[in-house]
Structure formats: C-alpha cells, structure tokens
Amino acid sequence: MPQAPLFKVKIFIASDHAGFELKRALIDHLKLKGHDVEDCGAKTFDKDDDYPDFIYPCAQKVVSNPGSFGIILGASGQGEAIVANKAKGARAALFYGGNLDIVRRSKDHNDCNILSLGASYLSGDEAKEAVDLWLETQFTGEERHARRVEKIERVDRVENG
C-alpha cells in the first residue's frame, strides 16, 4: 500500500523522446504518492520530436501556478534546463546522477521550482529517489539564500521585463 505524502503538490512534467519512458514511470510514482500530476507532453513517443516544444510550455505552467513544481526530462537534461530557464520566474536545476546533495541544495539554497533530469544517466529508482528528495526539501529561507534568490529574480525582471 503506497504511503500518503506528507503534502500534496501540483506537478507539471514534460519530456522529449529520450525521457519518455522515465517520465511515464515518474508520473505513476508521483500519482501513487498522491500528487496532482499534469503531463505536458510528449504524449506519444516520437524519436524526432524536439524538447523545447514540451519543456518551455511546462515551465510556463509552473511559473503561472505559484506553489507548483516542474519535472522535465531529456537525454542529459541540460538542454531542457536551458529552455526551462528561459521562462520568466523559472529556476530549473539539473541532476543526472551522483551525489544527491545537488538535488537538496537546488531547493534549500536556490528555491528551484523545476528539476531537470538526465534520463540517459539515471535508473528509474535513482530518478524516483531524486524526485522524492527534491519534493520533500524546503527552501531554508536563510537570509543569505533569500538575498541571492531575490537577486536572481531581479535579473529576471531586468532581462525579461
């Protein structure tokens, strides 16, 4: 029997063909945990699709729905993070394996609202562990971190109007 989450959040999720199967596994995992998950595409596997077509609209939904989060996937996750960060208010962090402190720090120090995963470098279990940790981690709100996030937001306002 799946455990109920400590909290329920709205999660927007998107991938291209390279992350398609892992995205489907994560959707099932997140729904079992009680989260409200919206699949922003790709809805069908197409080896010739382009990640910006799914990732940017997903990032826009995250920033348009305060308190929501995004999970985006691609082969490396790098291009996906770049595209997501073009959406005003998006703070996407990249994880493709290794030390999970990277995942924790993206949230508790940088208040990231989108996690980009490198599907070619993560097993399903590793991805689930990273996503669970990321969702459970809260922004510390410490003055130095809050000050830095405010500076990021200030740059965003200057660059994106």
PALUMMI-318964 format. One record per residue: residue in three letters; x, y, z of N, C-alpha, C in turn. Coordinates in steps of 0.001 Angstrom, whole numbers, plus 500000, padded with zeros to 6 digits. Atoms other than C-alpha are relative to their C-alpha. Layout:
# PALUMMI-318964
  resn     n.x     n.y     n.z    ca.x    ca.y    ca.z     c.x     c.y     c.z
   ala       X       Y       Z       X       Y       Z       X       Y       Z
...
This chain:
# PALUMMI-318964
  resn     n.x     n.y     n.z    ca.x    ca.y    ca.z     c.x     c.y     c.z
   met  500849  498809  500000  500000  500000  500000  500887  501245  500000
   pro  499163  498806  500033  501563  503349  498989  499703  500910  501180
   gln  500157  499048  498902  502174  505877  501714  499439  501298  499472
   ala  500505  498674  500355  500233  509115  501601  501135  500999  500165
   pro  498923  499016  499870  502527  512096  501016  499785  500863  501224
   leu  500093  499044  498906  503316  514475  503822  499272  501254  499523
   phe  500633  498857  500622  501979  517092  501430  499649  499607  498572
   lys  500387  500246  501384  500271  517128  498053  500299  501263  499211
   val  499676  498844  500819  501557  519390  495305  499577  499757  498558
   lys  500253  500045  501441  500744  520206  491706  501355  499898  499310
   ile  498749  500223  500713  503471  518894  489429  499706  499955  498506
   phe  500047  500033  501449  503837  519651  485749  501239  499228  499542
   ile  498898  500849  500423  506014  517124  483923  500038  499941  498474
   ala  499855  500038  501454  507411  517041  480382  501314  499335  499626
   ser  498777  500601  500536  509946  515192  478281  499904  499919  498485
   asp  499981  500360  501410  511012  514520  474762  500098  498480  499923
   his  499909  501447  500201  511540  511051  473321  501021  499328  500919
   ala  498934  500608  499191  514722  510460  475342  499572  499759  501445
   gly  500473  500169  498632  512901  510847  478647  498608  499423  500098
   phe  501401  500404  500068  509549  509475  477551  499652  498866  500966
   glu  500311  501153  499144  509629  506109  479344  500217  500323  501481
   leu  499755  499625  498608  511154  507515  482540  498916  500960  500486
   lys  501089  499081  499630  508538  510283  482534  498751  499214  500371
   arg  501187  500816  499705  505763  507683  482400  500136  499310  501352
   ala  499776  500657  498701  507308  505812  485354  499888  501010  501139
   leu  500086  498973  498953  507630  509056  487334  498565  500472  500208
   ile  501402  499613  499852  504021  510021  486626  499279  498989  500884
   asp  500630  501044  499181  502852  506685  488040  500456  500098  501453
   his  499423  499899  498650  505182  507059  491049  499403  501191  500761
   leu  500497  498789  499342  504026  510602  491809  498508  499917  500301
   lys  501438  500160  499758  500347  509764  491447  499751  499040  501155
   leu  500129  500923  498864  500771  506817  493825  500268  500691  501331
   lys  499693  499234  498790  502175  509291  496324  498948  501065  500271
   gly  501104  499084  499765  499030  511388  495959  500145  501372  499389
   his  499811  498684  500619  500397  514301  493944  499088  500173  498789
   asp  500800  499630  501163  498377  516088  491270  500976  500254  498849
   val  498999  499959  501066  500397  515479  488082  499332  500300  498664
   glu  500473  499688  501347  499812  517070  484682  501124  499739  499005
   asp  499039  500347  501045  501638  515595  481688  499926  501060  498901
   cys  499940  498936  501001  502703  518444  479400  500581  499506  498675
   gly  499481  500578  501238  503999  516083  476705  501439  499564  500153
   ala  500663  500568  501157  505231  514414  474783  498999  498938  500454
   lys  501060  500947  499644  502064  512360  474873  500182  498651  499310
   thr  499680  501238  500705  503296  509779  472361  501489  500012  499676
   phe  498576  500103  500311  506775  508513  471571  500237  500356  498533
   asp  499592  499605  501352  508319  510218  468533  501487  500304  500051
   lys  498541  499864  499904  512070  509786  468098  500526  501298  499375
   asp  499577  498768  500659  512188  513004  466046  499438  501259  500647
   asp  500557  498797  499376  510432  515339  468489  501113  500890  500558
   asp  499049  499009  499502  512147  518434  469906  499581  500463  501388
   tyr  500346  499710  498603  512291  519054  473653  499487  501404  500266
   pro  500561  498680  499672  511654  522826  473546  498484  500076  499834
   asp  501447  499985  500238  508144  522091  472240  499196  499586  501228
   phe  500689  500485  498801  507249  520434  475569  500507  500680  501272
   ile  499373  499496  498776  509682  521884  478090  499605  501447  500289
   tyr  500322  498594  499746  509000  525596  477634  498556  500186  500469
   pro  501375  499880  499484  505197  525295  477954  499857  499440  501421
   cys  500035  500557  498643  505742  523130  481047  500530  501031  501000
   ala  499418  498986  499112  507982  525786  482619  499054  501182  500176
   gln  500966  498907  499903  505407  528465  481820  498850  499644  500941
   lys  501076  500424  499095  502738  526443  483622  500467  500046  501451
   val  499477  499957  498640  504966  526135  486685  499986  501428  500530
   val  499916  498626  499500  505573  529873  486947  498631  500672  500054
   ser  501361  499439  499975  501879  530613  486246  499144  499428  501127
   asn  500730  500654  498915  500814  528357  489128  500871  499984  501255
   pro  499151  499919  498807  502556  529536  492315  499787  498806  500931
   gly  500056  501153  499105  503383  526665  494645  500102  498679  499270
   ser  499855  501233  500778  503571  524153  491819  501481  499751  499703
   phe  498634  500365  500370  506696  522346  490636  499997  499351  498636
   gly  499843  500639  501289  508026  521033  487365  501098  498965  500039
   ile  498975  501016  500207  509943  517928  486443  500104  499836  498495
   ile  499773  500082  501431  511482  517857  482988  501107  498991  499747
   leu  499044  501069  500295  513431  515087  481319  500437  500045  498553
   gly  499433  500177  501322  515683  514586  478342  501198  499084  500132
   ala  498851  500903  499940  518756  512557  477475  500978  500434  501087
   ser  499075  499491  498983  521137  514734  479503  499307  500906  501004
   gly  500689  499027  499161  518643  517194  480961  500549  501404  499855
   gln  499356  498687  500103  520978  520049  480038  499224  500974  499124
   gly  500775  499125  500886  519110  521478  477063  498647  500326  500593
   glu  501306  499799  499372  515871  521024  478948  500071  501079  501072
   ala  499835  498975  498967  517155  523092  481879  500204  501377  499378
   ile  499761  498720  500682  518368  525802  479499  498677  500579  499499
   val  501279  499532  500531  514966  526033  477798  499063  500411  501129
   ala  500899  499679  498883  513027  525949  481068  500371  501328  500634
   asn  499558  498765  499355  515125  528768  482483  499756  501244  499161
   lys  500392  498852  500823  514015  530998  479601  498638  500546  500422
   ala  501312  499540  499523  510559  531206  481196  500213  500894  501220
   lys  499836  499041  498906  510408  534267  483449  499458  499414  501296
   gly  500389  500530  498701  510338  533041  487046  500373  498544  500204
   ala  499579  501403  499870  511615  529547  486320  501414  499942  500565
   arg  498663  500296  499473  514570  528239  488301  500171  498485  499919
   ala  499814  501432  500234  515468  524849  486854  501417  499594  500369
   ala  498712  500573  499625  518271  522765  488314  500130  498644  499328
   leu  499713  501224  500731  519910  519811  486610  500553  498920  500924
   phe  499453  501155  499297  520522  516348  488038  500053  498830  499039
   tyr  499862  501189  500845  521889  513379  486131  500788  498919  500712
   gly  499382  501060  499206  523154  511219  488951  501094  500527  500902
   gly  498935  499628  499077  525757  511233  491652  499453  500410  501349
   asn  500306  499557  498649  525598  512990  494966  498641  500703  500053
   leu  501343  499431  499875  522000  513744  495951  499977  501352  500705
   asp  499951  498669  499392  523151  516828  497846  499733  501088  498957
   ile  500276  499045  501078  522935  518584  494473  498496  500259  499916
   val  501457  499882  500056  519196  517903  494428  499500  500808  501196
   arg  500421  499306  498770  518757  519059  498029  500356  501481  499929
   arg  499544  498607  500041  520793  522229  497520  499230  500834  498982
   ser  500751  499241  501000  518858  523194  494419  498735  500589  500604
   lys  501246  499569  499370  515811  523539  496637  500266  500803  501270
   asp  499877  499306  498716  517020  524515  500105  500840  501272  499911
   his  499203  498790  500162  519555  527094  498877  499478  500899  498884
   asn  500350  499227  501195  518151  528185  495497  498512  500069  499698
   asp  501456  499967  500158  514394  527621  495838  499577  499674  498567
   cys  500322  500394  501370  514297  525893  492437  498596  499432  499934
   asn  501365  500479  500170  510845  525182  491123  499880  498952  498887
   ile  499989  501008  501058  511854  522827  488292  501252  499141  500151
   leu  498881  500941  499962  514044  519718  488389  500136  499372  498623
   ser  499715  500570  501311  515633  518672  485113  500841  498736  500202
   leu  499346  501288  499816  516666  515022  484913  500589  499481  498696
   gly  499345  500637  501131  519129  513358  482562  499621  498530  499947
   ala  500563  501354  500046  517203  510222  481651  501006  498950  499536
   ser  499003  500964  500486  520197  508607  479924  500993  499597  501092
   tyr  499015  500223  498942  522160  508688  483185  499390  499513  501308
   leu  500682  500382  498765  519550  507692  485778  499152  498754  499794
   ser  500950  501112  500010  517790  504446  486535  498658  500531  500508
   gly  501300  499604  499485  514111  504591  487387  500027  500219  501498
   asp  499931  499858  498548  514869  504073  491069  500788  501236  500409
   glu  499217  498798  499688  517538  506802  491088  499177  501262  499746
   ala  500833  498835  500317  515147  509234  489417  498911  500190  501054
   lys  501049  499913  498973  512367  508436  491906  500569  500504  501318
   glu  499367  499552  498757  514732  508887  494837  500327  501490  499930
   ala  499655  498583  500159  515931  512244  493483  498749  500870  500043
   val  501245  499232  500033  512393  513477  492791  499379  500064  501389
   asp  500574  500010  498646  511154  512411  496234  500771  500930  500929
   leu  499176  499130  499157  514060  514134  497968  499753  501461  499647
   trp  500185  498617  500450  513603  517273  495886  498653  500550  500454
   leu  501324  499535  499590  509895  517490  496616  499884  500164  501511
   glu  500048  499923  498536  510429  516902  500344  500837  501145  500552
   thr  499091  498949  499536  513154  519551  500588  499323  501354  499892
   gln  500574  498658  499957  512055  523043  501555  501107  501044  499902
   phe  499089  498859  500020  513739  526368  500873  500247  500429  501441
   thr  499686  499655  498605  515562  527331  504068  499524  501396  500370
   gly  500386  498628  499706  514704  530996  503758  501068  500772  500755
   glu  498909  499282  499323  518016  531847  505432  500288  501293  499250
   glu  499802  498667  500576  518883  535484  504841  500928  499956  498793
   arg  499048  499999  501117  521879  534752  502600  499418  499325  498762
   his  500612  500675  501145  519901  532348  500417  498844  500826  499436
   ala  501103  499154  500444  516838  534601  500292  500533  501206  499221
   arg  499387  498853  500674  519077  537521  499311  500447  499610  498588
   arg  499516  500455  501306  520588  535509  496461  498840  499693  499045
   val  501162  500284  500842  517228  534292  495183  499362  501309  499546
   glu  500543  498690  500379  515975  537891  495227  500851  500622  498890
   lys  499137  499470  501060  518993  538880  493113  499759  499275  498680
   ile  500350  500753  501214  518160  536105  490637  498703  500546  499424
   glu  501288  499475  500447  514599  537393  490472  500140  501406  499427
   arg  499757  498650  500509  515865  540941  489967  500589  499934  498579
   val  499435  500190  501344  517971  539786  486985  498895  499587  499035
   asp  501103  500469  500837  514910  538003  485622  499089  501161  499597
   arg  500866  498862  500303  512830  541181  485864  500675  500958  499016
   val  499269  499097  500896  515520  543281  484146  500088  499406  498605
   glu  499806  500649  501299  516138  540764  481370  498690  499689  499296
   asn  501253  500446  500603  512532  539745  480809  498827  500966  500211
   gly  501051  498980  499857  510617  542899  481636  499106  499786  501090
